[in-house]
């Protein structure tokens, strides 16, 4: 079988996992190599597929092509009792179902579960089908399971080590922010800027601001810088407070269940009580009434 061209992957992952290849390398002796036409209804999606999002419009376009020209390249499947699990080619299978095909050409292979995951990763990375979060998860999986350094993996897939490291670091963001990147509401560049904010709730709030106001990456970096400088200023102010004031602040925080800030002047001062929404304001007012 003709080797599939590895676009933009340097030496390719097969250099790291030499026994695996997308065209079914390291097959068991006597294993069937010919293409089989298998009923669409007997084929199941692979739960370990690294690619989670399939563009509906893209599937429909491919379905139209399949209606005219058929499925040119077979998908790779593994036997699972009376059914077959997709190892590589789920997008083609989905489009074939959309095109209402009864059968699809398949190459049946015998792999264990770990090998199935490996091949699914390799196919998606080679075809550049993964979004940046799926890509990050794929890199993390390979690094963790094969104990490969970021530098070696980056070299093998034709990427720079900083690119790979920054991509994997996106997984440290708040899960809701990760979802926004996955769905394309904000970019990976926005995500890298948000990594500087340690507070996960604040990360998400800023991410939603980016989404709603369509803020670009440069503006996001400036916004994050402003937030961090304000935080540093608050810390400096807090550090100047004496122990008694800090203890009173702590007691009030526990009483009201929210952030309380005591500002001291030379002759007077004020107490700031933060609230988020009308319900929380009403709750605080009720507490103040009880104190009276």
Residue pairs with C-beta under 8 A, 6 or more apart in sequence:
1 23
1 24
1 33
2 23
3 21
3 23
4 22
4 23
4 126
6 12
6 126
7 126
7 127
7 128
8 128
8 158
9 125
9 126
9 156
9 157
9 158
10 155
10 156
10 157
10 158
10 159
11 155
11 156
11 158
12 122
12 126
12 156
12 157
13 20
13 121
13 122
13 125
13 126
13 142
13 156
13 157
14 20
14 21
14 25
14 122
15 156
16 142
16 146
16 148
16 152
16 153
16 156
17 118
17 122
17 146
19 25
19 26
20 26
20 115
20 118
20 119
20 122
21 122
22 76
22 88
22 119
22 122
22 123
22 126
24 33
24 76
24 107
24 109
27 33
27 109
27 110
28 110
31 109
31 110
32 108
33 107
35 74
35 105
35 106
35 107
36 105
36 106
36 107
36 108
37 103
37 104
37 105
37 106
38 77
38 84
38 103
38 104
38 106
38 108
39 102
39 103
40 93
40 96
40 97
40 101
40 102
40 103
40 104
42 82
42 83
42 84
43 75
43 77
43 83
43 84
43 85
43 86
43 93
43 104
43 106
44 80
44 83
44 84
44 85
44 86
45 85
45 86
45 90
45 93
46 85
46 86
46 87
46 90
46 116
46 120
48 113
48 116
48 117
48 120
49 86
49 90
49 120
50 117
50 120
50 121
50 124
50 130
50 134
50 137
50 138
50 141
51 90
51 91
51 120
51 124
51 129
51 130
51 134
52 134
52 182
53 131
53 134
53 182
53 183
54 90
54 91
54 94
58 91
59 91
59 94
59 95
59 98
60 95
60 98
62 91
62 92
62 95
62 98
63 95
63 96
63 98
63 99
64 99
65 95
66 92
66 95
66 96
66 99
66 101
67 99
71 92
71 96
71 101
71 104
71 105
73 89
73 92
74 89
74 104
74 105
74 106
74 107
75 86
75 87
75 88
75 89
75 90
75 92
75 93
75 104
75 105
75 106
75 107
76 86
76 87
76 88
76 89
76 106
76 107
76 109
76 119
77 84
77 85
77 86
77 87
77 106
77 107
77 108
77 109
78 84
78 85
78 87
78 108
78 109
78 110
78 111
78 116
79 108
79 110
84 106
84 108
85 116
86 93
87 109
87 111
87 116
87 119
87 120
88 119
88 120
88 123
89 123
91 129
92 104
93 104
96 104
111 119
114 145
117 141
121 138
121 141
121 142
123 129
124 130
124 134
124 138
125 135
125 138
125 157
130 138
131 181
131 182
131 184
132 167
132 170
132 181
132 188
133 170
133 171
133 178
133 181
133 182
134 182
135 167
136 167
136 168
136 170
136 171
137 171
139 153
139 164
139 167
139 168
140 168
140 171
142 148
142 153
143 149
143 150
143 153
143 168
150 161
150 164
150 165
150 168
151 161
153 164
154 160
154 161
154 163
154 164
155 161
157 164
166 188
166 192
167 188
169 192
169 195
170 178
170 181
170 188
170 191
170 192
170 195
171 178
172 195
173 181
173 191
173 194
173 195
173 200
173 203
174 200
174 201
174 203
174 204
174 207
176 204
176 207
177 186
177 191
177 194
177 200
177 203
177 204
177 207
178 191
180 186
180 207
180 208
180 211
181 187
181 188
181 190
181 191
185 211
186 207
186 210
186 211
187 217
189 217
189 220
190 207
190 210
190 215
190 217
190 220
193 217
193 220
193 221
193 224
194 203
194 206
194 207
194 220
194 224
196 224
196 228
197 203
197 206
197 224
197 227
197 228
202 227
206 220
206 223
206 224
206 227
209 215
209 223
210 220
215 223
238 246
241 249
241 262
241 264
245 262
245 264
248 262
249 260
249 261
249 262
252 260
252 262
252 271
252 273
253 259
253 260
255 287
256 273
256 284
256 287
257 283
258 273
258 274
258 275
258 276
258 280
258 284
259 273
259 274
260 271
260 272
260 273
260 274
261 271
261 272
261 274
262 269
262 270
262 271
262 272
263 269
263 270
263 271
263 272
273 284
275 281
275 284
